[in-house]
Amino acid sequence: MTIARVIVDVPAIGTDKEFDYAIPEKWREMIQPGMRVAVPFGPRIIQGFVIGLKDTTDVPRLKSISKPLDMTPVLNKELLRLGEWIAEQTLSFKITSFHAMLPAAMKAKYKKVIRKTDHMKLISLDDLFGGKQEIDWKEAEKRNLLPDLHKEINKGNAEVIYLVKDRAKTKKMKIVQPAVPHHELRVAADELPKNAVNQIKLLQYIHAAQEESFEAGDLAARAEVPRQTIAALVKKGILSETEEDVYRDPYKHKHFQRTTPLPLTAQQQEAIRPILETIETNIHQTFMLFGVTGSGKTEVYLQSIHEVIKKGEEAIVLVPEIALTPQMVERFKGRFGSDVAVLHSRLSIGEQYDEWRKIQKKEVKVVVGARSAVFAPFENLGIIIIDEEHETSYKQEETPRYHARDVAIERAKYHQCPVVLGSATPSLESFARAQKGVYQLLTLSKRMNEKQLPSVAIVDMREEMRSGNRSMFSKELFEKLKDRLAKREQTVLFLNRRGHSTFLMCRDCGFVMQCPHCDITLTFHRYSNEMKCHYCGFQTEAPQTCPDCASSHIRYFGTGTQKVEEELSKLLPEARVIRMDVDTTGRKGAHERLLDHFQAGRADILLGTQMIAKGLDFPNITLVGVLSADTMLHLPDFRAAEKTFQLLTQVSGRAGRHELSGEVVIQTYSPEHYSIQLAGKQDYDRFYRQEMAMRKLGSYPPFYYLALITVQHEDLMKVISVTEKISNYMKARISQDAILLGPVASPIPRINDRYRYQCLIKYKREPNLFPALKKVLEHYQTKLSKEGLSISIDVNPYMMI
């Protein structure tokens, strides 16, 4: 093939198509679809993805590929096809979809080297590498060695390593080997001068050890000699030292105790049978595993994966970012050991890159990770599992706005394998599909140890106020907290709001301190004594007097996790409290350290935001307190009741999971609301029926699909006029059955000094909708992008704010 079809790295309407480039003769054997190449585009050289090869073109004068950027494809055939599918489904550019599939290290600036993979003294390799272990890509290019090196890479004798500048350098280890035959080491030691004590000692140690190679630092420590002794013997030609690549393993200091499959309960056996049948017969099927908290969904996952590995196939397990706790990793590493790679945002860029390389080089069989792990470059998938499938974090909020569940189902169709969606509180859309038979419903209605679900008390905080209790703890919760401290049992306190106070208000003039760049109040953080905006990141020192009327009567309203921690230290000074929120878990490893402390019993109360609501399984937690069940209930979002029900049910499920029975106290100012009432009873079926009736009434999913168009600009009048034009254009192109709402100001009308207007389309079947939306994007991107106007279209949005 002499011509490459390339998608160039320019995310714009005019460039979102294939461009043909001639492949210079020297690279014709090596260029393959899925590789990245440098190509001339206008006056500059840019990166592009090869998506296909051909022999003919309509272009009269073809430009040539400047150089290849990879030796082997970074995207396989299936992922290339998937990237195009995502671009179509999410109205995004193909290049953006391809980038979403690669680790961050491969999106940065990088230096590339080609390195030998084995230690055999191959003459052909010595000629190419000039006797060195590795060669710089640019040097290989200059010396025209790439075609020959490509052959060695295909034989497995060499590999390409991306050394990412300042971000993800590959980690090196110095390896020491005898440079002379083993039996000559003794002779070499005898010939050294008598005062070279350390050198003689080291050679005698190596001779006695009878090992072929040593890690330099380890060898010096074992032989009890300084590191420079090795350097001296290398200089004399008795030892040789090479650098080897080692993976950065984020879990290398952690010992994972191997676990064996647990006997399954009758319900678990019933649930796993159809999954195993589809694995056995290579049939694609989507399962909805609906199981109460503590019913043993994870064991069903583990045993299904075991069958997949036995078949020589691979597995992807997706877990919400906040639920990807060390406990979750431990379960999979404990069962499958080094066959597991872990991908999530708390790893460094280098660690993520190394985990991705393990997958690409087929060194692991299982990937456990957050949303983007759905793109793991496996070629022989046997199962995809999405735990806590209702979690909104599975939807990406920037382009490409894909949902991991949809991507998983698309990949599973290609590989003819099952997808398992697991949850104690499935999303209404998924459960409706299970009810209609689109997904197969599997149910686990009992906890594994036959333990009762925790008893739930709903406390009306209005009554507490009337009876004179001004504290953030109801009498019932406070009594139970003291009781648990006396019994030395543990408590989880949940509040979905970080910071100290929600807002600052002057009691004389009513002034509320707002972000100067967004239409949102600033949140007070006591430890740094700052007012912060949780949207644009603006922060300023907390004022001592009112900025408007100079009054000193400033009061902090609302409650955040910092304020609760402060209150606990006053009311229960003996209680040891761990606070977990974005502020305390920002540093690498903090999340794990805090949970280890709690597990070891070094704290009595774990206080946190929604990151503690999922995935925690500690035997000593017998009380869960929800300080305010209303934080999400009154948001301008049609999913507010569903999110509240899910969060309350999930956090309640942390209590009484083992021998000790659990209790839950939910504090609320809306005790009569059905989502709070039914979460207290853990009655998903009744909640589903009631919420479906509300959705039908309001024409919302799962009865309708949604498309949200948001327009942003610094000039308010421009935003309004553009949104109106778009709204009128869309009205003329959709049927009578569709509903168009707007244009209206977004719930937060200004963020980062940019005004926001939106219109919402509710539809069932609209064949003209996607072409019309594409036209809107094309028109405004070419016409107004220079003026700083931005338009985003979110198909089936999860963030309505």
N, C-alpha and C positions, 0 to 999 in steps of 0.2 A: 504494500500500500504506500502511495507516495504523497497523499494529502491527509492532513489532520483537521477534523472538525473541532473548533475550539470555542468555549464560552469564556470571554475575557472578563477580567476582574474590574469591571466598571458597572456598578449597580445603577443602571438608568434604563428607561424605556427603549431608547434607540439602540442600546447595545445588548439588550436581553435576547440575543439570538446567536446562532452559530456563525462563526467566521472561518473561512477556509485558509489554511496555511500549508505551504509546501514543506515537506520533511526533507532536509538535506540528506544526501545519500548515506553519509557516515552514521546517521541515527535511525535509518529506516528499519533496521532489525529490532531496535530497542523501544521505540515510541509505541505505547499502548494506551487504550482508553483508560481513564482514571488517573493518569499521570498529570502533574502540573508542568507547564512549560513557560518559558519567557518568550513573548512575541512582540514584534514591533506594532504599535497601535498609534496612528498619528505620529507625532514627533517623539514619542517616548517608548520605552520598553516596559511592558507590564506582564503580570502573571496571568495565566489562563489555565483552564482545565480541558484536557483532551476528552471529548465525549464520544468520538468515533473516528474511523479511518475510511478512506475511499480512494479511488483511482482517477475519478473525473470531477471536473468543476465547470461552472458557467463563468467564473471570474476570469477575465482575460489576462491580467497580470497579477500573479500570486506573490505575496510576500512570503518569506521563509521563517520558520521557527528559529529564534535566536539561539536557544539552548534548552535542553531538558532540565527541569528542576528536581526530578525524582528519577530513581533507577527502577523502582517498581511502583505499580499503581497505588495511590493512597486511598482511592475509592474504587471498590470492586463494581462489577457490572450491575449488580442489584442495587447498590447505593446510588449509582449514577441515575438509574431509572427512578429510584425513590425520590431523589432530589428534584427531578422534573415534575413528579407527581405532587410534591409538597408545594412547589412554586405555583402550580395550577390551582391547588385547593386553597392556598392562603393568599392568592393574588400578590405574590412576592417575586423577586428576581431569582433566576436559576442560580446565579453566582452566590447569592445570599444563602440559599438552601445548601449549596455545597459546603460553604464555610461553616454552617451550623453543625456539620457532621464531623468536623476535625477538631482535635484538641487545641487549646489556646496557643500552645507553643508553636504550632505550625502556621499560626496566623501572624506571628511576630516576624521581625527581621531575623534572619538566621544565617549562620555560616555552615556549610556542609562539608563533611569529610567522608572518605571511603576507607573502611577499615577491614583488615583481615579478620576472618571469624575463627580460624583454627591456628594451631601452633606448628603445623607440619611445615617443614622447610621445602615449600614448592618453588622450584626454580622459576616457573612462569610468574608466580606472585612476586618473587624477589626482583625480577626484571621490571615489573610494573611499579612496584612500590619503592624501588631503589633501596632495598634492604630495610626499609622502615615498616612499622606496624600499621601506619595509616598515611593517607595522602590527602592533601587539601583538594577539594573539588575544583577550585579555580586553577590550581596547578595542573590537575589531570586534564582539564579542558584545554589549557595552553599547550600541553604536550600531546594533545589529540589522543588521549588514552581511554576516553569514555567508552567507545564501542568494545574495546578489549575487556575493560573492567566490567561492563554489562554482562559479558559472557561468564566472568568469574562469579558475579553476584548470582546469576541463574544457577550456577553449579553449587552455590552455598559456600563458596570460599571467601566471599567478602560481603559487606553490607554498607548501606548509606546511613550515616548518623547525622541528625540535625543538631548543630550546636547553636542554640538560640541565644543571641546576644543579650546579656543582662537578665535573661529570663529563665531559660531552661537548658542550661548546659548539661550534657550527659555527664554522669558522675564517673570518675576514674578511680582505678585501684592499681597500685604498682605490684606487679608480679615478678618474683625473683626465681631464676632457674640456673642450674649449673651450666656454664658455657663449655665445659670440658666433660668427657665421659665420666660417669659416676665414680669408677674405680680410681680415677686420677686425682680425685679431690684430696685423698690421703697424702699422695705424693706432693701435691701443691702445698698442702699445709706444712709438710716437713721442710720444704724449700724456702718457706718464709723466714725472715729474720726472727730471732728468739724474742725480741722486744715487741713484735706485732701480736701481742697476747690475744686481743679481741678477734683479730682476723683468723688466727689459728683455731680459737674456740668456736667461731662461727662455722668454719669449714668442717671441723670435726662433728659439730652438731648436725649439719646437712648430710654428711656421709652416714651418720648413725641413723638419721630419721628415715632414710630410704623413701623420701617423697619426691615426686617429679617437680613440683613447683610450690611456692609459698607466697602468701601475701606479705609484702615487705614489713609493715608495722608489726604484724603478728609474729613473723620470723625473728625480728630484733628482740621482741619481748620474750619469746620462748627461749632464745639462745642467750638471753640476758646480756646483750651487747648494744651499744648506741647505733642509731640509724646510719651514721656516716661510715660505719664499718662496711656496710653493704656497698655503699658508693665506692669505697677504696678498692674492694675486690672486683667490682664491675669495671673500674678503670684499668685494672691489671688483666682483664679478659678472662678471669676465672669464673665469674658469675655474669649472667646477663639480666637486664631489667627491662620489662615491657609494661605498657599501660593497657589495662583492660577496662572495658565498659562494665559498670555494675548498675543494676536497677536501684533507684531510690525506693526503698520499701517503707511506706508510712507505718507499717505494723511490725517492723523487724524486732523491736524490743518487747513485743507483746507475745506471750506464749498462749497459743490457742489450744485448749484441751480438746482432744479428738472426741467426738460424740458418735453414738451409733443410733440407727433409726429406733424410734420409740414404738411400742405396740399401739396400733390405731384403735380408736373407739369404733363402735358400730357405725356411728354417723360419719366419722372420717373415712371409713372403708367405703361407705355408700357414695361419698363425695368424690373420692379419688378414682373409683372404678372407671367412670366414663372418660376421665382425663387420660388414664393409662391406656385405654382402648384406642384413643385418637393418636397417642404417641406410637403405639404398636402398628397401627394401620396407615400412618402418615396422612391423616385427614385434618384439614383445617376446620377448627370449630372454636367459637368464643364462649367461654364459660363465665358465669357470674357466681363466684363463691361468696355467698352471703352467710357470714358467721358472726355470732355475738363476740364481744371482746373476751379473749381468754379461751376461745373454743378450739384452738389448735390449728389455725389456718397455716401458720408457718411450717408445721410438720408435714402438712399436705404438700406444700411447695417443695420442701426438701426431698421428700420421697419421690415426687414426680420428676425432679431434676436428676435424682439418682438413676432413674430408668432411662432418661435421655442420655446421660453420660455413658451408661452401659451400652447404648446403641451406637456410641461414637459420635454423638451430636452435641450441640452446645446450647446454653441457656442464658437468657437475659432476665434479671430480676430488677424491676424498678420500685424504688421506695421514695416517698416524698422526702425532699431535702431535710426538713426538720425532723423526720422520723428515722433518718439514717444514723441512728445512734451507734456507739461502739457495741452495744448489746446486739444489734441487728447484724453487724459485721461479724461478731463473734459466733453467732449461730451458723452462718454460712462457712466461715473459715474453719470452725470447729468440725463441721461435717465434711467439707471438701478440701481443706488444707490449701496447698499452694496452687490448686486448680482454679482459685478465685481471684479475680481482679476487682478492685473497688474504684469507682469513679464518682467523685462529688466535689463541690466547690471548696470544702475545707482543706483539700490537699493543695500543696503548692503547684505551680504551673509545671515544674519539673517532674513532680510525682505523678501528676495526671498524664503527662506525656509518656512516662515510663510504663504506666499501667496500660495505656493505649497501645504502646509498642508490643507489650506482652500478648495482647489480644491479636494484633495484626500478624505476629509471628507464630500464632497458634500454640502459644505456650500455656494458655489457660483454657478452661472449658466453661467457666461461669463468670458472668459479670454482674456485680451488684452495684447499682448506682442510682443517681437522681435522673431527672428528665432526659438529659442528652445522652445517657447511656443506652437509650433505645437505638442509637446509631452505631453501636459496637460493631466493628468490621468483621463479624463472623460470616462464614460462608456455608455453614451447615447447621442452621438453627433447628432445634428440636422443640423448644417451648419458650414463650415469653410470659412472664408473670408481672402483673401490676398490683402491688399491695396498696391498700388504702386508696382504691381507684377513684374515690370521690374527691380527692384533694385537688384544689384549684391550682396548685403549683405545677401540675402536669401540663398546664397550658402556658406556652411561652408568651410573654407580654410584649416582646419587641419582634420585629420581622426576622425570620419568617414566623408568623403567629400560629405555629402548629400545636396540636394536642397530642401528647405522647401516646394516648390510647389509640387514636386514629392511625398513627404511624405504626404502632405495634401490630394492629390488625392487618394493615397493608403488607407489612413484612411477612407476617405469618401466612398470608394467602400465597405469597411467592414461594415460601419454604414448605407449604402444606403441613403446618404444625399448629398446635393449640395455643390460644391466648387465655390466661386465667386472670380475671379481674376480681380481686378480693377486697371485701370491706364489711364492717359491722353496720355501716350506714351508707349504702350505695347512693350514688347520685341518682336523681329522679330519672334522668335520661337513660342511664344504664339499666335501672330496675324496670323501667317501662319496656325497654327492649327485651329484657328477660321474660317479662309477663307476656309479651307478644310472640315469644319463641324465636326471636332473632338471635338472642344469646340463650345458652342452656343454663337454667338455674340449678345451683347446688346449694344445699342449706345445712348449716351447723347451728342448731338452736340451743345447744347446751355447752356449758364450760367443760373443759377436758376432765377436771377432777370432780365433776358433778356438783361443784360448789354453786351456791346460789349467787345470783348477781347482787351487787351491794344494795343495801336499802338506801333510798334517797329521800331526803327531807327538803322541801322547798320553803324558803323563809321569805316572807313579805317584808322588805326593808321599809315600806311605808309605815307598817305597824310598829317596827322597831323605833322609827323616828317619833311616832306619836307617843310611845311609852317613854320617851326621853333618852333613848340610846343614840348618841351622836357618833359612836365609834364606827369604823369601817367593818367591824366584826359583829355579827348578830350574837345575842346571848347564847343561843344554841351552839353556834360554831365555836365561840370562845370556850365554853364549858368542855366541848369535845376536844379542843386543842390541849387544854390543861390535862384532861384525862389521858390523852395519848402520851404526853410528856411524862406523866407519872408512871405509865405502863412501859415506857421506853419503846413505844412503837412510832412509826414514821408517818408524816403527813405531807400531802402535796397541796399547795395553795395555788390556784390558777387565776390570773387576771390578764386579759388580753390587751394590756396597754403598758408600754414601757415608759420610763421617765418618772418624774416626781408628781407633777400636777398637770392636768390637761390644759389649763389656760390660766393667765394672770388677768385680774380685773380690778379696776379702781372702784372702791365703794362710794367715793364721793361723786365722780362724774360718769361712771359706768364704762370707762375706756377699757377695751380688751386689746392686748398686745398681739398684733398680727404680723405675719411675714411680709416684708416690703415687696417681695417678688411673687408671692402666691396669695390667693384669697383663702387663707387658712390660718387659724390661730397658732401661735408658737407654743411649744411644750416646755415646761420648766424642768431642768435636770439639776438636782440639788448638788450632786458631788462635784460638778464642774461650775456650779453657780451660773448656768447659761440657759438662755432661751433658744430652743432649736426648732427648725422646720424639718419635719420628717418627710417632706416631699422634695425640696431642692437642696437641702443641706445647709441653708443659711443658719448662722448662729451669732448671738450677741450676748453680752453680759446682762444678767438680770438687773433691772433698775431698782433703786432704793425708794424712789418717789415716782409718782405717775408722770409719764412723759408728756401728758396732755395738760393736766391742771396742777402739777407739782405737789399733789397731796401725798401724804405718807401712808394713807389708808389703802395699802395695796394688799390684796388677798389672793391666795393661790387656790383655785377651785379644781375639783376632780381628783382622781386618784390614779397614780401609776405604781409600778412595781417598787421603785425606790422609796416611795412614801409608805408603802405597806411594810417594807423591811424596817424602816425607821420606827413605825408604830409597834411592830413586833418586839423590837429591842427595848421599847419603853414598857410595854405591858407584860412581856414574858422574857425578862432579861436572861433567864437561864437557858432559853431555847437557842440551839445552834442552827442558824439559818443559812441556806445556800440560795442565792438569787441567780436565776438563769434568764437572760434576755439578750437582745442584740448588743447592749452595752457591756455585758460581762463575758460574752462568748466571742468577742471580736478577734481575740488573739488566737493564733494557731494552737490547737490542742486543748484550749480552755474548756470546750464542751465536754470532752472526754474526762479531763481532770476533775471537773465539778461532779460529774455523774459517778466517777470512781469513789470520790469522797463520800457521796451519799450512800452508795452501795456498801461501802466499808463501815457504815454506821457512824460516821464522824459528824453527821448532822441530823437534826430531828425534823426540820421542815425544809422542803424544797419548794421555793416560790418562783413562779415563772410565767412567761407568756406562752403562746400556743406551741412553742418548741418542746414543752414538756407534756403536751397532751397525748402524744403518740409514741408507741414503740417501747415505752418503759415497762419493765416487768421486774419489780422488786418485791420479795416475799414479805417485807416488814411494813409495807404501806397499808394502813388500815383505815385512813381517813383522807378524803379528798374534799377540799373546800373551793367552791367557785365563788369568788368575791363579788363579781357583777356579771350576771348572765345577759345583761342588756347591751353590752358594748357593741355587738354586731347587729342586734335586732332592729335597730331603728335607722340603719343606713339606707340611702336611696338605691336599693338594689333588690330586684325581684327574688334573688336567692337568699336574702337576709335570714328568713325563717329556717331555710334548709341548712345554712351554714351554722346557725345557732344550735339547731338540733344535733347536727353532726359533732360539733365541738364539745357540747355538753355530754353526749353519749360516750365519745372517745375518752374524755378526761375522767368521767365516772368509772370507766373500765380499768383505770390504773389501780383501783382499790380492791383488796381482798382477792388477789389472783391465786393465792397459795393456801396454806393451812388456816391462817387467821381470816376471819370474816371482815368485810369492809363496810364502811358507811360513807355516804356522800351528802354534803350540805350545799344546796344551790341558793345563793342570795340574789334576789331580783326585785325590781320595782314593777315588773309586769308578770306577776305569778299566774295570772289567768290566761296568758298567751299559750296557744296550743303547742307551740314548739317546745316551750319550757315544761309544760305539764307532761307531754308525751316523752320527752327526754328523761324526765324523772322516772317514768314507768318503763323506760327502754322499749317502748312500743313502736317499732319502726313501721309495721304494717298500717296501723291507724294513722300515723303521721303521713305516710305515703298517700293514703286515700284522701286525707284532708287537704294536703298541699297540692295534690293533682287537681282537686276541685277548684282551688284558688288559681292555679296556673291556667286552667281551661277558661275560667272567667276572664282572666287578664290577657288571654291569647299569648302565652309565653311557652318556652320549651317545657316539656317535650312535644307540645302540640304544634308549635311553630319553630322554625329556624329563625336566627337573628343575624343581621349584618349591621354593624355600628360604624358610621362614617364620622370621623372627628377632624375638624379643621382648626389649625393653630396659626396665629400670627401676632406680631406685636401691636398691630393696629386693629382696634376693636371693630371699626366700621368695615374694614376689608374682610374680616372673619365673617361678619354677619352677611354681607352681600354675597360672598363666595358660597357660604353654606346654603343660602336661599336659592342660588342658581343651581347648585347640585341637587337640592331637594326637588325643585321644579323639573329638572331633567329626568330624575329617577321616577317621579310620579307618572310622567308620560310613557315610561317604558316598563312599568310593572302592571300586572293584571289587577282586576277589581278585588281579587281574593287577598292580595297582599295589603299590609297596613304600613303606612309611613308616618312616623311621629317626628315632629320637629319642623324646622330647625329650632333648637333651644340651646341656652347656655349649658355647658357641662356642669355636673354637680359641684365640681371645683372649677370655677370659671376662669381662673388664671393660675398658671404654674410657671415659675421661672420667668416672669415678665412676659409670658405669651398667653394671649386670650384664647379660650377654647369654646367652640360651638360644635354641636353634634346633631345628627339625625339618625333615627333607628328604623330599620326595615324589618318587619315580621312577615315571614312568607312560608309557604308549604312547598309548592313546585313552581318555580319561576325560571323557565329556560332562558329568558332574556336578561335575567338579573346579572349574572357574572360578566357577559359581554359588555353590559352597560357600565358596570363598576370599573371594568378594565379601561373603558373609554374615558371615564372620569379621571382615573389615575394618569392616563396618557396625556390628556388635555392639560391638566393642571401641572403635571411634572415638567413638561416642556415649556409651558407658558409662564408659570409663576415661581418655579423653584429658585430662580435668581433673586426673587423679591423676598425670599425667606419664608414663604408660605409652605406649610407642610400639611399633607392630607394622609390620614391613615384609615385603612378599612380593616376592621376586625370581624371575620366571619365566625359566628357563634362565640361572642365575647364572654369572658368570665369576670372581667373588671369593668363594671358599668360606670365607675367613678372617674 
